[in-house]
Amino acid sequence: MTDKNTSWFPAKENGWGWGRPTAWQGWFVQMFYLFAVGFISYWVDPKVELLKWALLVSVSTLILLAIYYIKGESPNWKWKPIEKSKKRFK
């Protein structure tokens, strides 16, 4: 959705979605999301209140995806062949 120079999350080179952040703001958003899920899991015990926990984590995840969509490149499907020298398993 945004210009390549201002995007925090580039599109993946293979597949659909976003890759690792390219700006400190993107890393901050990801770390804040992980902190939020950890805090929610500490504050609401998923063994006791599973529905409340699932709802709060789902809302956090939807907020994260909205930020990815707003501040990241357009997530289109790409499929590039991997060169033999770059394959992990030979």
matplotlib code that plots the C-alpha trace (Angstrom):
import matplotlib.pyplot as plt

x = [0.0, 2.9, 6.0, 8.9, 11.1, 8.6, 7.4, 8.2, 7.4, 8.5, 6.5, 8.0, 10.1, 8.4, 4.8, 2.2, 2.6, 5.3, 8.9, 11.1, 10.8, 13.2, 12.8, 13.1, 9.4, 8.5, 10.8, 9.2, 5.7, 6.7, 8.4, 5.4, 3.0, 5.1, 5.1, 1.4, 0.7, 3.0, 1.3, -2.1, -1.0, 0.3, -2.8, -5.4, -4.7, -5.6, -6.3, -9.0, -10.4, -9.7, -12.4, -11.2, -7.6, -8.4, -10.4, -7.7, -5.0, -7.2, -7.8, -4.0, -3.3, -5.9, -4.3, -0.9, -2.2, -3.8, -0.5, 1.2, -1.4, -1.1, 2.7, 3.8, 4.1, 1.2, 1.2, 0.8, 1.6, 5.1, 6.9, 10.5, 12.7, 15.4, 18.9, 20.8, 23.5, 20.9, 19.1, 19.5, 19.3, 21.4]
y = [0.0, 2.4, 3.5, 1.1, 3.8, 4.2, 0.6, -1.1, -4.6, -5.7, -8.3, -11.8, -12.9, -16.2, -16.8, -14.4, -12.0, -9.9, -10.6, -9.3, -5.6, -3.2, -0.2, 0.2, 1.0, -2.4, -4.1, -2.1, -3.1, -6.8, -6.6, -4.7, -7.4, -10.1, -8.2, -7.7, -11.4, -12.2, -9.7, -10.9, -14.5, -13.4, -11.3, -13.7, -17.4, -19.3, -22.4, -20.7, -18.0, -19.4, -17.4, -14.1, -14.9, -15.9, -12.8, -10.4, -12.2, -12.2, -8.4, -7.9, -10.0, -8.1, -4.8, -6.2, -7.3, -3.9, -2.2, -4.7, -3.8, 0.0, 0.3, -2.7, -3.4, -4.9, -8.6, -10.3, -13.8, -14.3, -17.5, -17.3, -20.4, -20.8, -21.1, -24.3, -22.4, -20.9, -24.1, -25.2, -28.9, -30.4]
z = [0.0, 0.6, -1.3, -1.2, 0.6, 3.4, 3.8, 7.1, 5.8, 2.3, 0.4, 0.5, -2.4, -2.6, -1.5, -0.2, 2.7, 4.2, 5.1, 7.9, 8.7, 7.0, 9.3, 13.1, 13.3, 11.9, 14.4, 17.1, 16.0, 16.0, 19.4, 20.8, 19.5, 21.1, 24.4, 24.2, 23.6, 26.5, 28.8, 27.8, 28.5, 31.9, 32.8, 31.5, 32.2, 29.0, 31.1, 33.0, 30.7, 27.2, 25.4, 26.9, 26.1, 22.5, 22.0, 23.2, 21.2, 18.1, 18.5, 18.9, 15.8, 13.7, 14.8, 13.7, 10.3, 9.8, 10.5, 8.0, 5.4, 6.0, 6.3, 4.2, 0.5, -1.3, -0.4, -3.8, -4.8, -6.1, -7.0, -8.2, -8.8, -6.3, -7.7, -6.9, -5.1, -2.7, -1.8, 1.7, 1.0, -1.8]

ax = plt.figure().add_subplot(projection="3d")
ax.plot(x, y, z, "-o")
ax.set_aspect("equal")
plt.show()
